[in-house]
Amino acid sequence: MKKLLVALTALVVLVGVSSADGWVPSGSVTTAVSSKLLVPVLGWVKYEKAACFTADVTLNLPEGFILEVTEYGGVDFNLDSDGADELDFILWKKFNLSQDSYLKLRVKYANGFPLSLMNGNDMWSYDLFLGQTVKVNSQISMVAEMRLEYCHYVRSLAEGVWVVMPSISASYTIDPTFSIYGKVGGLYNSKFLSFGELVSGQASLGVKTKVMKNLTLVVDASGLLLDVKSGDPRKSDVVYTTSLTLNY
């Protein structure tokens, strides 16, 4: 919790300094409850003993930079009690390559359980996202995206994992306040725990509705499709999530 307070204080200071230059802060605050804790880049349900919550704050900065702090935990709300607990510090940078294509870079420090320690068991990850948006008509849009990630424990840069995640997503807007979306994708891991290369798939389906002008409700079901290679220690599963996002 001390690290979270430090991070939030740093954001407040940054907002104050930037506001002095005429920049108006914006971003989002999200709270979510999930049936299990899913790690998409590993195709792995990290925690399934009970439901989990997520609290996320983003801050949009000038020049396309975004700061993000995300807290994961069990619904007991004891933020340093078990393997569901994690605190992530993230910096994004987005480049608009054209009107319909983008490049995003991300650096993340993941402080895993126990959160009271920042040690060699925490993780760094570095991501590149390359995407192309296709607007089919006034109601349907699609995004093809390729994600490349390298993640490693703090204690060893060399002993990391390469992740490749191609995906296609689609959104159907029924009216300005309600839409349906879906996403399918593949997942390649250069290794998983003591296992070698693994290939799997993922899919999600959900609905979004505006509760108020700046408040959005999302109900999502994400599935892991893992029957690709025999001997894969992971298992097929479905994780259900309900979230509320306030944009400011």
N, C-alpha and C positions, 0 to 999 in steps of 0.2 A: 504494500500500500504506500510506503514511503516513496518508492520509485514512481508510482502513479501520480502522487501529489507533486513531485518534482517536475514530471513531464507536463502536467496541467499548468503549473506555475510558469514554466518556460513558455508555454503557448500563450498564456495571458500577457507575459512580458513582451513577447514577439508581436502580439496584436497591438499592444500599446505603442510600441516603437513604430510599427508600420502605419498605424492610423495617423501618426503625426505627419507622415508624408502624403496624406490624402487617400491612402488605400483603405477600402472598406472590407472588413473580413467577411467571409462566407464559408459555408461548409455544411456538415450534417452531424446529427447525433442519432445513433441507432441502438435500440435495445431489441434483443431477440431471445426466444426460448426454443431449443431444439430437443428432439427426442434422444439424440446421442451427439457426441462430438466428432465431427468428420474432418479429416485432413485431406483435402482434395488432391494435393500434389503427390501424396503417397498412396492414394486410393485406399485409405485406411480409416476405420472407425477407431479413434484413439481412446474413447471412453464411452462405455455403454451400460454402466451400472445404474444410472439414473439420468433424468433430463439435465440439460446444461443451459446456461445463459451466456449471452454475449453482450458486451457494452462497447460501442465503437464511437469515436469522435474524429472527424476530419476537419481540416482547416485549409482552405484554398489560399495559396500565396501568389504573389506576382510571378510572372514569367512561366506560368504553368506548373509550379511546384505545389505539392500537397503534403501536409503533415498528417499522420494518422496514429492514433493510439487505440489498441484493441485489448480488452480484457475478457478472458474466457474463465468459466468456473462452473461448479456444480450448483444446483438450486438450493443447497444449504447456505449459499452466500458467504461461506467461509473461504476467503480468496487465497488461502495457502494451506489447503487441507489434503488434497489428493491430486491424482494425475490429470484431472480435468482442468486444473488451473494453469493459466498461461497469460503472460503480458507481453504484447508486441509493440515495438516502436518502428514506424515505417515512414520512409520518405519516397514520394513519387515525383516523377517529372514526365510531363506529356508534351509530345510534339505533334502538331497537325501537319501531316505530310501533304494532304490535299483536303478538299472539302469533305471527302468521304473516307479518308484513310488516316491512320494514326500510328504513332510509335510511343509506347510508354516504358519507362525504366523505373525499377523499384529496388530499394535496399531495405531489408528488414532485419531487426534484431529480435529474436524470440527468447524471452526469459521464461523458461519452463519451470515446472515444479521441482524443488521448492522456490517460490518467488522471492523469499527472503535472501536468497543467494544469487549472485551473478557470477557464474563459474564456467568451467570448460564444458559443461553439459548443455549450456545454452547454445543457440544456433544463429548463424548468419545465413541469409539467403539473398541472391541477386537475380533479378528477373528482367526479361525483355518481352514485351507484348507487341505484336505487329498485327493490326486489324484493318479490315475493309468493310465498310457499311454499304449495303445495297437497299435502297428504298423501292420496294416493289410497287406500292401505290400509297394512297393517303393513309391507309390503315395498317399495312404490313411492311415491316422492315426486317432485314437479316444482317447478321454480322459474322464474317469468317475471321477467326483469330488464331494466331500461332503464338504459343507461350514457351519460352525457353528459360529454365531456372537452374542455378547451381546453389545447393545448400550444404552446409557443413557445420560440424560442432566447432565451437569457439576454440577448443583445444587443438584442432588440426584442420588446416586449410586443405591439405592434400586428400584427406579421407572423406571427400564429399560425395554427393549424389547429383547426377545430371537428370533433369526432368524435362520431357517434351510433351506439350499438351495442345494438340490441334483441336479446334472446336468450331461448330456452327450453331448459332442461336437465332431464334426468330421471335418476333413480338407482333401480336395482333391487337390493335387498339379498337375496342368496341365503341367507346365514347371517350371524351377527354378525361374522365375520372376512373376508367376501368380498362384493364388490358390483360391479356393472357400471353405467357411466354414459355418457351421451351428451349432446351439446349442439349446437344449430343456431342461427345468428344472422345478422343483417345488419350491414353496415358502411357508413356514410356518412362520407366525408372532404370537407371544404369545399375542399381542394386537396391535391395530392401533388406535391412537388418543383415543377417548372415547369408541371405540369398543373392543370387546373381541378377541378371537382367530380367525384368518383368514387364509385361504388356497387359493393359486392361482398358476398360471403357467406363464412361460415366454418362449419366443423363439426368436432366432435371425438368420439372414441369411446375408452373406456379401461376398465381394470379396477383395482380397489383391493383389496388384501389386507393384513390385519394379520399381520406377521411375528412380532411380540411385542406385549405389552400396549400399549406407547407407540410402537411402530415400524410405519409403514405403507409398503408398496411400491405404486407406481402405474406402470402401463404405459399410455401414451397415444399416440394417432395424431391429429394435428390437420391438417385440410385447408383450403386456401384456394380458394374458388370465385370466380374472377375474370372469367369470360367474360360480363360483364354489359354493358360498354360498349366499343365499338371504340376502339382507340387507347390503351387502358389499358397503361402501361408495365410493370405487374406481371404475374406469371404464376401460373397454378394450380400448386399444389405440396402436398406432404404432408410433415409433420415428425413424426418419432418421438421420444418422450421416455420415459426410465425414471428414476424418482426414489424416494428414500427420505426419509421425514419422521419425525423424532423429536420427540414432544411432551413437554414437561417441565412 
